[in-house]
Amino acid sequence: MNQPPNTSKSIAIASGKGGTGKTTVAVSLSAAIAKSRPVTLADCDVEEPNSHLLRGVSALSSVEARVASVQFDSEHCLSCGLCVKACRFNAIAVLKTGPMFFQELCHGCMGCVLACPNDACTETTRRVGDIRKDVSGKDTLVDGILDVGQPMATGLIEQVRQTCTLEHLTILDAPPGVRCDMLATIRDCDYVVLVTEPTPFGLHDLRLAVRALRGMGNDFGVLVNRYEPEQEWVEQFCQTEQIDILARIPESRAVAECYSRGTVPYGQVESFTLAIDTLIGQLEQRGLV
């Protein structure tokens, strides 16, 4: 880690499924890099953020997060149906009994506002959750927490990303799986580290994630967690698909014990520490840190 920092870069830590150790890797990577340069860790799993737990943070400063939405006034509605045609998300319906507006489906695109001839649709905002922040030395944590009952996380994820300090290297802890929230996190990232495990389930979901990243044009590599030499499914897949394996974290009870105590294994478990340092070396070679 002797190269000058490339402060405008963003690296997403993602996985095709939950439980692969993605957050542990993201928090450890952030902590290791923060020893020598400023870094921002953004926990974009806004439905259940947990990076702060591994960092030992009990209280974070918080601000309200709001997203664009529509205020629908049925008294002004002419039941012309132009707003229905303009809405791609089926948030408005015109029935025999009158119009119905489903705010939970509204994406805030304002198509209905432009289409409505009688100002039945007007632009507004609505609360979706909170954005929280903690600064510890050179290591900054930003996360979002979605309000219960909110069906869409992408708007809050975008605000979490916008909160990150642009002058710092940013590490994005993506939501698990291959869904809209994960894709919203990795969009426009400079590099994606896919954390997987050498199991049939891990390989199945890794295939899905690889297909999604290639479809979006992201540059990526794979980190194999809980690696065991006799389990070659992931190794063979990556070789066939010409995907770089950035590092391997050996199967270790000591890592699980650290996690159960709510602490990161980096600096406590030698094999884990060496794997994260190897990952940093791979990222350095690509000019990312």
N, C-alpha and C positions, 0 to 999 in steps of 0.2 A: 504493500500500500504506500509506495513512495512517489507515485505519480501525482501531479497537481489535480485537484478535484475538478470534475466536469459538472459544474453546478446546475446546469439546465436540464439534466437527464432525469427520466422517470423510469423506474423498474417495477413491474407488477409481479407479485408472488401469487400464483393462482394454482388451481387444481381442478380436476374433472369431478372430484367427489369430496365429501367432507371426511375428516378424520385422518388425513394424510400427514399432518404435521405442518401445514402451510403457515399458520400463524406463528408457531414456534420458530420456524425458519425466518419469517419476516421480522419478528421482534429481535431475534439473535443477530440477523444481518444488520439491522439498524443500530443495535448496541455496539457491534464490532466496528462499524464504520465511524460512529460518533466518537470513538477514541481519538481520531485524528482530524475530523472535519465535520462541519454541520450537516445534519441529515434530518429530513422530515419523514416520519412514518404515518401514513394515512390508512386507518382501518376503515375500509369501504364496505365491510359486512355490516351494514347499518341495521339489519334486523336483529342481530345479536353480536355487537362488537365485544371483543374480549382481549384485545391487545393490551389494554390498560391493566388488566389483571396480572399478566405476565411481567409487566413493568413495575408492579407493586404500587400503582397509583390508586388511591382511594377516592380522591375528589378532583374533578376537572372543571375548569371554567367553562361556562355554557352560554350559548346565544341561540335564540329561536331561529328556526329555518322555515322559510315560506317559499312556495312555488307559485308560478302563474296559474291562474284558473279563471273560470267564467262565472259570473253572476247571472242567473237566468230569471227573468221576470215574466211569468206566465200571463200577467194581465196585458202586457204589450205584445204578446205573441199573436200573429195572424194565422197560425197553422198553415203557412205556405209551404213548409217542408224544405226550404232552401238551406237551413242550418243542418238538417239531417243529411242532405247530400254533401255538405261541406265537411262534416265530421267523419273522419276515418276510423274513429274509435267507438262508434255507436253509443256516444254519451247522451244523445238526444233522440227522442222518439215522439212522433206526432200520432196520437191515437184518436179514435172517435170521441173519447171522453175528454180529450185535450192533450196538451204537450206534457212530456215527462223529461226531466233532466237528471242524469246520474252523475253527480259530481265526482264519485270515486273513479269513474272511467275517463274523466276529463284529463287530457294531457297538456292543456294550456297552449294549444297551437294557435288559437284565436281565429280559426277558419270560420266558425259560426258567427263571430263578431263582425267579420268582414262581409259575410253573406246576408246577415239579417237586415231587412229593409226598415225595421221599426224599433230598433234599439232594445229588443227583448234580451239580447245577449250583450253583456258589458264585461270589460276586463277587470279582474280583481286578483287577489292572492289568497292563499289559504295555508294554514300551518300544517307541516308534515312531521316535524320533530325538532331535534336540537343538534347543534354542532358543538362539540366539546374539544378542549385543547389543554395540553400540559407541556411545559418546557422544563427539561432537566439537562442543564449544561448545553452541549451541542446537539442533543437529541430531543427533537420536538415530536409530540404525538398529536394528531388530529383524528377525530372520529365523528361519526354521526350516529344518532339513535332514533330510529323511526318510531313515531307514535303508534300505539296499539290500534289496529283496525285499518291502518293505511295500506292500500293494496299495491302501491307502486313505490319502489325504492330508488329508481333511477334519478329522479330530480334531486333527492337529498345527496346521492352519491356525487352528482355533478358539483354540488355546492361544497362538499367535503374536498373534492379535488381543487376547486377554485380557492379554498382557504389555505392551501399549502403555499409555503414561501417559495417563490419561483427561483430565488437565488440559491436554494439548497437542492442537493440531490433528494429526490422523492422516491420512497419505497411505498408501493400501494399494496396493502393486504386485501386481495380480492375476495368476494363471496365465493363459497364453494359451488361446484357444479358448472354447467354450461347454460346459463340463463341470461335474461336481459340485464340483470344487475351485474353479473360478472363481465359481460361484454361491454357495458357502460364504463366499467372500471379500467379495462385494458385498452380501450379505444385511445389511439394516439400515443400510447406508451412507446418508449424507445426499445424496450426489451421486456419479455415475459419469461419468468422462471416457473415452469410447471412442476409442482411437487407431486410425486406419485409414490406408490408402494408396489412391491413385486408380488402382487396377488392377481387372480383372475378378475376380480372386481376393479382393482386399480388399473389394470391394463385396459379393460373395457371402457372405463371413463376417460382414461388418457387418450384413447383413440378419438372420442368425441371432442375433447378439448383441442387436440391437434387439428382436427378437421375445421373447427371453428376459427382457430387462430390463423390457419392458412387461408381460410375464406376472407378474413379481415386484413390479411397482409402483414400480420405482426411477425417480428423476428423473435425467436424463442429457443430455449433449451430446456433440458429435463434434469431435475434433481431427484435421485432415488432415495427415499427414506426407508428406514428399517431394512436395509439391504442385507441379503444373504446370498452368497455365491451360488448356491445350488438352485436358486430360483431365477431363471434366465428369461422369463417372459418379456419383461420390459426391455432388457438388454437386447434381445433379438429383434423386438419391434423397432427400437431406435436405430439399430444397425440397418435394418431393411429400409426404413423410412429416411435414413441419412439425417438423423436428429442428434445433435450434440448432447452427451451426458455430461453435465457440468460438475457434478459431485455425487458422492454416495455416502449416506449416513448409515453406518452399520447398525443392525439390530442391537439394542442395549437396554437392559433393565434400568440402568442408572439414569438414562434419559427419561424414561417413564416416571421414575421416582421424582426427578426434578419437576416435571410437569405437574405431578400430583400435589407437589408443595406450592405450586403457583410461581415457580422460578424458571428462568431460561437455562438450558444446559450449557450454553456457551460460557466457557471459562471454568466450568465445573466438571464436565465430562470430556476427556481428552479426545476421543474419537469424534465426538460431535463438533468440538472446537476446530479440529483439523479439517473436517468437512466444510464448515462455514468459511474457514480461511481459504480453502481450495476454491469455493464458489466465488469469493471476493477476487481471487487471482484470475479466474475465468472472466469475470466482469471487467476487471482492469484491462485485460488483453483486448477486450472489445471496446475500450474507451468509454465505459459507462460509469466508472467510479474513479 
